[in-house]
Amino acid sequence: QLVLVESGGGLVQPGGTLRLSCAASGFTLDAYAIGWFRQAPGTEREGVSCISSSYGSTYYTDSVKGRFTISRDNAKNTVYLQMSGLKPEDTAVYYCAARYWAVSTQSNEYNYWGQGTQVTVSS
């Protein structure tokens, strides 16, 4: 069974940093593209960042460019989302998702999802 588990969320002050982790079990991540998505109350799920399976090509939505960095450690079967310069508008539940091989920014093209981790940016 393919399982993704996010961790690393929490409460942080504006301008702070967090590192989210997405750990996989039941399969090896190196053949999968991974996406990070977020959803705030009353809003639709939004694509934040994704990384391809092969060359590690990355994508970021405009609102997080220069502040967030996605990376993968295939040896640890884990993908990370390093978040810095956090803003209140980054507050949301963050989900990681996996799809075989080809990267996509569309949430409906991902087959496997984690349970989410809450990120709250507030003073």
Helices and strands as residue ranges (DSSP letters): E 3-7, E 10-12, E 18-25, G 29-31, E 32-39, E 46-51, E 58-60, G 62-64, E 68-73, E 78-83, G 88-90, E 92-100, G 107-109, E 112-113, E 117-121
